[in-house]
């Protein structure tokens, strides 16, 4: 991630509704809900530092999720596959 100005996040009504639904969903992973909160705060015009203070995360974390959402949309908030060998034992 390059240093400089934070990426502006603009949400349409559908994206805002989807992010709000992720936050309110009872069975949603809390990590995903936190990412949705970060994006909603970024859309409100808060800086990474302000988001970090408000949500008790570091400013780098806020910047990472802001950039991933700007690049990939809602799909960017979900975890990417981890590197390494495939599982030997399934769930």
Steps between C-alpha positions, in 0.01 A plus 500: 500500500644833401507794736303807415137597483238249600281365223156662494218252555169575329206268568182460306177408679536126433855485638405699809203270563719190456764633742236591757347153464843343563535698820152405625506136391492279808721221367753715314866466602606795711805558282273553199273733700804705606612532138152620405512759781837622374365545146186679621712736710727565201194579288395754765826685430703396805876467472678173575620645829146600600366158402776333702410700808126444460518123437808417711715374212829633365501755219678256269213250539248769413702590191532139386125436506420839348734424208376143455139619488588774251682245281271193528166622636306284745694190397819663628377482859505121509816306585725398215639147483807453716829383350635160580428136444141386457325348801564133563207464740166660417252660733 
